[in-house]
Amino acid sequence: MAALAGGASLFSFEPFGWWPIQFVLLAWLFYQVGLGSSVKRATLLGWAFGFGWSVGAMFWLYTFMTRFAHLPGILGVIGVVLLGLYMGLFGAFATGVSAWLRQRWSLPISAFVLLVLPVAWGVSEWMRGWVFTGFPWSVSGYAHDASPLAGFAPLIGVYGIGVVVALCAGCLVMLTQRARVPAIALLAVVMAAGAGLRTVEWTQVTGNPLTVRLLQGNIPQDQKFDYAFLTSILQRYHGMITAAPADLIATPETAVPVFRHQLDPSYLNSLQGFATSSGSTLAIGMPLLDGPQQYANSVVTVGPSPSAQSYRYDKAHLVPFGEFIPPGFRWFTDMLNLPLNDATRGKALQAPFAVKDQLVLPNICYEDVFGEEIAYQLRAAPRPATMLLNMSNLSWYGQSSAVPQHLQISRMRTLETGRPMLRATNDGATAVIDHRGQMTHLLPFYTEGTLTATVRGTTGMTPFIRFGNLGFLFLGALALAGAWFAGRSYRQHQHKKEANLV
C-alpha cells in the first residue's frame, strides 16, 4: 500500500497537475507512521513510499534504457526498480529518523506530524539534490508551480515548499485527532499566505525587450548522433537559424552533434556572416573538444560583437552514467554505448552573455533541476543575468511525462529567481516563461518549429537568490527546536499527571 500510495504521486505532477493529491498521500503515510510505529516499521514504510514515488514519476527512464541504450526489456525494468530502491532510501530516512526522534523526545502527535515529519521530509528531498551529485527530479515542491504554495518559492525554494506540503499533510492527519479546528485554521493560513505571497513583486523589469527565436528541430534521437544523417541535421538548423533575424536565436542542446573540427569551416562562417549582417546573436548547442578525451557539452555564441564570437558555456552539473562515469561503473556505461558519456565538468560560476542590454545565463538540460546552483550564479556574478536560457534534448525519453515535468521544473526556477526563462529544446517543451512563472509562449511537442516572442529581463534579488537553501534549513532547525521543547513540555505534563494520580 505504501508503494502504491507513493506511485500515485505521479498524478500530482504534469501533465496531470492534481497537486492536492500530494496532501492526501503524504497524510496517509504520516498517519501510518504516527500510529505508534516502531522505527523499523516507519523506515520500511518510508522506503516503500519513496520507491513508489520514484518509479511512478520516472518510469520514462525505461524508454531511454531499452530504446536508445538498447538494453533488453528485463534489464530496463531492473534498472528502473534499482533506481527506485535507491531513491526510496531518502523516504526511509525521513520516516525512520522521525520515528526515532519521536521515541527519543517523547513527542505528542501534534509536534510529530506538524514539525518533525515535515522537516524530515524536506531534508530528505534536499539530500536527494546533492548525495552522489544529486537527482532531485520529482521532489514534491515541483507539483506546486501553479498552486497557492508557489508563493513560497522566492523565499524558501522548492525544498522549502516540500516542507510546507508536508505541513499541510500533517494538518490533514490532525483532523483525525481532537484538534480539528486548529488544524483546519493552520491549513487555511498556510494556503492564504502562499496565495498572498504570489502578489509580491520580488524583481523588477529592466532594459529593452529582446526579440527571440527558439528553435525546435525535432530530430529523431536515433538519427541525432548517426553520421549518415549529419548533413541533413546541419542543413535543417542552418535553415531555421537564417530564416529570419532576431536579437537572440537559440538552438537546443547539441543541435550541432559533432565537434567543431569535424565541421566544414564554411558552416560556422556562414552563420557568422548571417549574425553580423542581421545583428543577431546565436546561441548554439554543440560539444567542444579541448584535448584527447577532453570534451564538454557546451553552448557557444555567434554574433556581431567580439564578445559574442568568443563566449562559451560548459555544462557544469553532468548526468551520472549519461555524461560522466561514476567510479566502478565504466562496465555499465560501456554497455549503454552512449555518445559523449564522459564529459568534463564546467565551472560552477560562469558569466552570462550579453544581448543588447540584457544578460542571458544558459543552462543545459537537467541543470535547471538544481535551483540552488542557478541562484548561486546569480548571487555571485559581478553582473547578474537578467534572464535564463535552458537548452535541452529530452528525446532520449520518448513521448513521455518527462517533457511536461521538465517544463514544470523550469517554471519553478522562474518563481525562485524572479527571472524569465527561455527554453529551446529538440522536441519539447520549447517555451517562454515570464518572471512570475506564467508560460506565455509554447510550441506543440514533438513537432518541428520556431517559437518567436518578445521578452524583457528582470533585475533584483529574491530571498532565495540571496540565501539559497539556507533559509529553508534555518526554518527547519527552528521547527525541530520547537518540537524538542514541545516534547519536554509533554513529558513534564505527563510526570505531573502521574504524580497527581499517586
HUNOR-V257039 format. One record per residue. PHI is phi in whole degrees, -180 to 180 (NA if undefined). PSI is psi in degrees with one decimal (NA if undefined). D_CENTER is the distance of its C-alpha to the mean C-alpha in whole Angstrom. Layout:
BEGIN
<<PHI/PSI/D_CENTER> <PHI/PSI/D_CENTER>>
END
This chain:
BEGIN
<<NA/-39.7/28> <-64/-41.1/25> <-65/-40.9/23> <-66/-40.0/24> <-63/-42.6/22> <-64/-41.7/19> <-63/-31.1/19> <-67/-13.4/20> <-61/-21.0/16> <-48/-38.0/15> <-75/-9.7/17> <-81/-19.5/15> <-98/169.3/12> <-66/149.5/13> <-87/7.5/15> <-87/-54.1/17> <75/24.9/16> <-87/67.9/18> <-61/-29.5/17> <-62/-20.8/20> <-63/-25.5/20> <-61/-40.9/18> <-58/-43.8/20> <-68/-44.7/23> <-65/-45.6/21> <-68/-35.0/21> <-62/-40.6/24> <-60/-46.5/26> <-62/-46.8/24> <-64/-37.6/25> <-64/-44.0/29> <-63/-43.5/29> <-69/-33.0/28> <-79/-9.5/30> <-81/49.8/33> <66/26.8/35> <-65/144.0/33> <-69/164.1/34> <-60/-39.9/31> <-63/-48.4/31> <-65/-40.4/31> <-62/-40.1/28> <-64/-43.8/26> <-67/-38.5/27> <-61/-45.3/26> <-64/-37.8/22> <-65/-46.8/22> <-63/-42.0/23> <-63/-45.8/21> <-66/-35.3/18> <-61/-50.3/19> <-63/-39.2/19> <-58/-46.4/16> <-68/-49.1/14> <-64/-41.4/17> <-63/-42.2/17> <-83/-23.4/13> <-127/29.8/13> <-63/-19.1/17> <-63/-14.6/16> <-63/-23.4/16> <-61/-40.3/20> <-61/-44.5/20> <-60/-47.6/19> <-71/-34.6/21> <-93/-38.2/24> <-86/-39.3/24> <-110/-28.5/23> <-91/-5.4/24> <62/34.8/27> <-85/148.7/27> <-60/154.5/29> <-56/-39.7/28> <-65/-36.3/29> <-70/-32.1/27> <-64/-42.4/24> <-63/-45.2/24> <-61/-40.5/25> <-62/-44.3/21> <-66/-40.5/19> <-65/-43.7/21> <-63/-41.1/21> <-62/-42.1/18> <-62/-40.2/18> <-64/-38.1/21> <-68/-48.1/19> <-64/-29.8/16> <-63/-22.2/18> <-61/-30.6/20> <-71/-39.0/17> <-64/-38.3/18> <-62/-39.0/22> <-61/-46.2/21> <-61/-49.2/20> <-79/-36.1/23> <-66/-46.7/26> <-65/-38.4/25> <-63/-45.3/26> <-64/-38.1/29> <-64/-43.6/30> <-65/-35.7/30> <-62/-43.3/32> <-68/-41.3/35> <-66/-41.0/35> <-100/-0.9/35> <52/56.8/37> <-80/141.0/34> <-71/159.8/35> <-58/-36.0/33> <-64/-47.0/32> <-66/-32.6/30> <-67/-50.1/29> <-88/-19.2/27> <-101/-15.9/26> <-124/-59.2/25> <-70/-52.5/25> <-62/-44.9/23> <-60/-42.5/20> <-66/-44.7/20> <-63/-38.1/20> <-63/-46.4/17> <-64/-41.5/15> <-65/-38.3/16> <-63/-38.6/15> <-71/-37.5/12> <-62/-40.1/12> <-63/-34.7/14> <-58/-25.5/11> <-81/-7.7/9> <-142/-18.2/12> <-66/128.0/15> <53/46.4/16> <74/-10.5/14> <90/145.7/11> <-152/73.6/9> <-88/23.4/6> <-59/138.5/6> <67/25.1/7> <-65/153.0/8> <-59/-33.8/11> <-61/-25.6/10> <-64/-24.9/7> <-69/-9.2/11> <-113/30.2/12> <-67/-21.1/11> <-123/7.1/15> <-90/170.5/17> <-57/-27.3/19> <-70/-12.2/17> <-59/-24.6/14> <-63/-21.0/17> <-81/-13.5/16> <-58/-46.1/13> <-66/-15.3/15> <-93/-52.3/17> <-127/4.2/15> <72/-177.0/11> <-67/-34.3/9> <-71/-36.1/11> <-64/-38.3/14> <-62/-36.1/13> <-59/-38.7/13> <-64/-42.4/16> <-66/-39.5/18> <-57/-46.6/17> <-66/-33.3/19> <-64/-42.9/21> <-62/-39.1/22> <-63/-40.0/22> <-61/-37.0/25> <-62/-38.7/27> <-65/-38.3/27> <-61/-39.8/29> <-67/-15.5/31> <-67/-19.5/32> <-85/-4.6/34> <-106/-170.1/36> <-78/-21.4/38> <-88/54.7/36> <-71/-43.9/35> <-65/-48.4/36> <-60/-35.9/34> <-65/-44.0/31> <-64/-41.0/31> <-64/-42.9/31> <-64/-43.3/29> <-60/-43.2/26> <-65/-39.4/28> <-65/-43.4/27> <-62/-47.3/24> <-65/-40.4/23> <-67/-38.5/25> <-63/-43.0/24> <-62/-44.1/20> <-63/-40.0/22> <-66/-39.2/24> <-66/-24.3/22> <-66/-19.2/20> <-86/-7.8/23> <-81/132.3/23> <-95/105.6/23> <-85/-24.0/21> <-129/166.6/21> <-125/140.7/24> <-63/139.4/24> <-140/154.4/26> <70/-174.1/28> <-90/150.2/29> <-66/147.1/27> <-104/141.2/26> <-87/129.3/27> <-125/147.4/24> <-128/118.9/24> <-110/123.3/21> <-97/138.4/22> <-128/94.9/21> <-75/-23.1/23> <55/46.1/23> <-79/124.6/24> <-57/137.4/24> <-63/-31.9/23> <-76/-4.8/26> <-106/-19.7/27> <-58/-42.3/25> <-110/20.1/26> <-94/119.0/30> <-60/-25.6/32> <-64/-23.5/34> <-104/3.4/32> <-59/-46.0/31> <-61/-44.0/34> <-68/-34.4/33> <-65/-47.9/29> <-63/-39.8/30> <-66/-38.8/33> <-62/-48.4/30> <-71/-32.6/28> <-62/-44.7/31> <-65/-39.9/32> <-68/-39.3/29> <-66/-46.2/29> <-89/4.6/32> <-65/-31.7/33> <-163/150.0/32> <-78/160.6/32> <-164/159.4/29> <-60/-40.0/28> <-137/127.9/25> <-123/122.5/24> <-122/136.8/21> <-99/171.1/21> <-74/176.9/18> <-58/136.8/17> <43/41.9/20> <-60/-39.8/22> <-92/107.2/25> <-89/11.5/25> <-129/165.5/27> <-72/159.5/28> <-57/-41.4/30> <-70/-13.6/34> <-89/-3.4/33> <-91/148.9/33> <-65/127.2/37> <-53/-27.7/37> <-67/-22.0/38> <-66/-56.5/34> <-69/-31.8/33> <-63/-38.7/36> <-66/-42.0/36> <-66/-37.1/33> <-64/-40.6/34> <-63/-40.9/37> <-64/-44.4/35> <-62/-41.9/33> <-67/-44.5/36> <-73/-30.3/38> <-99/-11.2/35> <74/19.8/34> <-91/145.0/30> <-104/126.5/27> <-105/130.4/26> <-109/114.0/22> <-118/127.9/23> <-85/124.1/20> <-162/151.8/22> <-77/147.5/23> <-123/132.9/25> <-98/126.3/28> <-111/-7.0/29> <167/179.3/32> <-56/121.5/32> <58/26.2/29> <-126/104.5/27> <-144/158.0/25> <-131/149.6/21> <-85/111.9/19> <-132/167.5/20> <-123/129.9/20> <-121/152.0/23> <-112/148.1/25> <-128/126.4/28> <-162/-177.6/30> <-77/-19.9/34> <-99/155.6/33> <-59/-36.6/34> <-66/-36.4/30> <-69/-24.6/29> <-83/-7.6/30> <-123/1.0/29> <-75/144.6/26> <-151/134.1/23> <-123/129.7/20> <-110/134.1/19> <-58/127.8/15> <-99/-36.3/15> <-104/101.3/12> <-88/154.3/14> <-83/123.5/13> <-59/137.0/15> <75/-32.8/18> <-88/-35.6/17> <-128/-16.1/17> <-144/154.1/19> <-104/111.9/21> <-61/149.1/21> <-54/130.4/25> <88/0.3/27> <-117/17.5/25> <-62/-34.7/27> <-58/-36.9/29> <-73/-44.8/25> <-68/-31.5/24> <-65/-35.2/27> <-68/-35.3/28> <-70/-32.1/25> <55/52.5/26> <-95/148.7/23> <-74/147.3/24> <54/46.9/22> <-98/10.3/21> <-142/60.0/22> <-80/162.1/21> <-88/150.6/22> <-88/134.2/19> <-75/171.1/19> <-72/150.4/19> <-66/-32.5/17> <-116/115.8/19> <-132/143.0/19> <-73/149.8/21> <-75/169.6/20> <-111/151.4/23> <-92/136.8/25> <-130/104.8/26> <55/-123.5/29> <-101/18.1/28> <-108/151.3/24> <-116/124.8/22> <-112/124.6/19> <-106/114.3/16> <-79/156.6/15> <-145/151.9/12> <-114/123.4/12> <52/-121.1/10> <-82/10.0/7> <-59/-28.8/8> <-79/3.9/5> <-75/-18.4/2> <-104/81.8/6> <-62/-33.6/7> <-65/-28.7/10> <-75/-38.2/11> <-67/-41.3/11> <-61/-39.7/13> <-62/-42.0/15> <-64/-36.1/16> <-72/-37.4/17> <-73/-39.3/19> <-92/-12.6/21> <-72/138.5/21> <-58/-36.9/25> <-127/98.6/24> <-64/146.5/21> <-64/151.5/19> <-103/-12.1/20> <-154/158.4/17> <-110/150.5/14> <-134/116.5/14> <-104/128.4/12> <-120/116.0/14> <-133/163.3/13> <-142/99.3/15> <-100/16.3/14> <-64/-18.4/17> <-57/-23.6/17> <-109/12.7/16> <64/-161.7/19> <-89/79.8/19> <-129/-178.2/17> <-72/-5.9/14> <-59/-37.1/11> <-68/-55.8/12> <-64/-30.6/12> <-65/-41.0/9> <-67/-36.6/7> <-61/-39.4/9> <-64/-38.8/8> <-62/-43.5/4> <-63/-37.0/7> <-62/-38.0/9> <-65/-37.1/8> <-63/-37.1/8> <-68/-35.7/11> <-68/-41.4/12> <-67/-38.8/11> <-102/-15.1/13> <66/26.7/16> <-116/141.7/15> <-69/153.9/16> <-123/129.0/13> <-102/136.9/15> <-126/120.7/14> <-117/116.0/16> <-131/163.6/16> <-70/-46.5/18> <-140/16.6/19> <134/149.8/16> <-101/110.9/14> <-82/121.4/16> <-159/165.7/16> <-121/127.7/17> <-120/129.6/15> <-80/179.0/17> <-72/-6.0/16> <-106/13.3/17> <82/9.4/14> <-91/128.9/17> <-81/116.7/16> <-98/-25.6/20> <-144/142.7/20> <-154/131.8/19> <-87/147.6/21> <-59/142.5/21> <-68/152.6/19> <60/35.4/21> <-135/157.5/24> <-86/134.3/25> <-177/174.0/25> <-129/128.3/25> <-97/124.6/23> <-114/131.0/25> <-154/168.2/24> <-118/127.8/25> <-134/140.6/23> <-115/141.1/23> <-82/177.4/21> <-133/159.0/21> <-130/161.7/22> <114/165.5/22> <-121/122.7/20> <-75/160.6/18> <-56/-34.5/19> <-66/-38.3/15> <-62/-43.3/16> <-68/-39.7/19> <-118/-8.8/18> <58/-136.4/14> <-82/-1.7/14> <-62/-35.0/18> <-62/-47.7/18> <-68/-37.5/17> <-68/-37.5/19> <-64/-45.9/22> <-64/-36.4/22> <-64/-40.1/21> <-63/-40.3/24> <-63/-40.3/26> <-64/-41.2/26> <-66/-38.1/27> <-62/-41.2/30> <-63/-38.4/30> <-64/-40.6/30> <-63/-44.9/33> <-64/-38.4/35> <-63/-41.1/35> <-64/-40.5/36> <-65/-43.0/39> <-64/-38.9/40> <-64/-42.8/40> <-64/-42.7/42> <-63/-40.2/44> <-63/-42.4/45> <-64/-39.1/45> <-64/-39.4/48> <-65/-40.8/50> <-62/-43.0/50> <-64/-40.6/51> <-64/-40.6/54> <-66/-36.9/55> <-66/-39.8/55> <-65/NA/57>>
END
